[in-house]
Amino acid sequence: MIVFLFLIVGYNTLMNEEINIQNNSEIKEALKQFEREAGAEQMPKSPENSEKSEIPKIVRLMMKWSGLEQKKAEYVLLGFAVIAILISLFLFLKEGSKRQMLTPETIKKMNESVSPGSLL
């Protein structure tokens, strides 16, 4: 803890002089040079990249894996979605038709099959 306090006090006393960055011509020249170099390094976007960004990623993957054009890939994905929905509906509706309705007769049969002694 004492070492930490000495470091803080020593740093503050040694760095007491004020640095004026505004009037320093070397810093201004270095900043201008950096801006020129950074601007030269940035490549303009090609039109192909901007077109690709508008295409959804799943369509791009379909185009890449199957080699299809964009429209055909979109139709294949649409067909897949329709088939998946139809299969889901078929399974859902098929499962619903198998359920038995509880009628008074079935309840009576269930009560007869369970004897009062077996519950204890």
C-alpha positions in Angstrom: 0.0 0.0 0.0 2.8 2.4 0.9 4.6 1.6 -2.4 1.4 2.4 -4.3 1.2 5.8 -2.6 4.9 6.5 -3.4 4.2 5.6 -7.0 1.2 8.0 -7.3 3.0 10.9 -5.5 6.2 10.3 -7.6 4.3 10.2 -10.9 2.3 13.3 -10.1 5.4 15.3 -9.1 7.4 14.1 -12.1 4.6 14.7 -14.6 3.8 18.2 -13.3 4.8 20.1 -16.5 1.9 20.7 -18.8 2.0 19.4 -22.3 0.5 21.6 -25.0 -0.6 19.5 -27.9 -2.5 22.2 -29.7 0.6 24.2 -30.8 2.9 21.2 -31.5 3.6 21.0 -35.2 5.2 17.6 -35.0 2.0 16.0 -33.6 -0.1 17.8 -36.2 2.1 16.6 -39.1 2.0 13.0 -37.7 -1.8 13.1 -37.5 -2.0 14.4 -41.1 0.3 11.6 -42.3 -1.7 9.0 -40.4 -4.9 10.2 -41.9 -3.4 10.0 -45.4 -2.1 6.5 -44.9 -5.3 5.3 -43.2 -7.4 6.7 -46.1 -5.2 5.0 -48.7 -5.5 1.6 -46.9 -9.3 1.7 -47.0 -10.5 -0.1 -50.2 -13.7 1.1 -51.8 -16.5 -1.4 -51.7 -17.0 -3.3 -54.9 -20.5 -3.5 -56.4 -20.5 -7.3 -56.0 -20.1 -7.0 -52.2 -23.0 -4.6 -51.9 -25.2 -6.9 -54.0 -24.3 -9.9 -51.9 -25.1 -8.1 -48.7 -28.7 -7.7 -49.9 -29.1 -11.5 -50.5 -30.1 -13.3 -47.3 -27.4 -15.6 -45.9 -29.4 -18.8 -46.2 -30.0 -18.1 -49.9 -26.2 -17.5 -50.3 -25.5 -20.8 -48.6 -28.0 -22.6 -50.8 -26.4 -21.0 -53.9 -23.0 -22.0 -52.7 -23.8 -25.6 -51.9 -26.1 -26.4 -54.8 -24.7 -24.1 -57.5 -28.1 -22.7 -58.3 -28.9 -19.2 -59.3 -30.5 -16.9 -56.7 -34.1 -17.3 -57.9 -33.9 -21.0 -58.1 -32.3 -21.2 -54.6 -35.1 -19.1 -53.2 -37.7 -21.4 -54.8 -36.0 -24.5 -53.4 -36.0 -23.0 -49.9 -39.6 -21.9 -50.3 -40.6 -25.5 -51.4 -38.7 -26.9 -48.4 -40.6 -24.6 -46.0 -43.9 -25.5 -47.5 -43.1 -29.2 -47.3 -42.0 -28.9 -43.7 -45.3 -27.0 -42.8 -47.4 -29.7 -44.5 -45.6 -32.5 -42.7 -46.1 -30.7 -39.4 -49.8 -30.2 -40.0 -50.2 -33.8 -41.1 -48.5 -35.1 -37.9 -50.4 -32.7 -35.7 -53.8 -33.5 -37.2 -53.2 -37.2 -37.4 -52.3 -37.3 -33.7 -55.4 -35.4 -32.8 -57.7 -37.9 -34.4 -56.4 -40.8 -32.3 -57.5 -39.4 -29.0 -60.5 -41.1 -27.5 -63.4 -39.2 -26.1 -64.3 -40.0 -22.5 -67.8 -41.2 -22.5 -69.8 -42.3 -19.4 -69.3 -45.9 -20.6 -65.5 -45.7 -20.7 -65.4 -44.1 -17.3 -67.6 -46.9 -15.9 -65.2 -49.5 -17.4 -62.2 -47.7 -15.9 -63.8 -47.6 -12.5 -64.7 -51.3 -12.7 -61.1 -52.3 -13.6 -59.7 -50.6 -10.5 -60.7 -52.3 -7.3 -60.9 -50.4 -4.1 -58.4 -52.7 -2.4 -55.7 -52.2 -5.0 -55.5 -48.5 -4.2 -54.4 -49.1 -0.6 
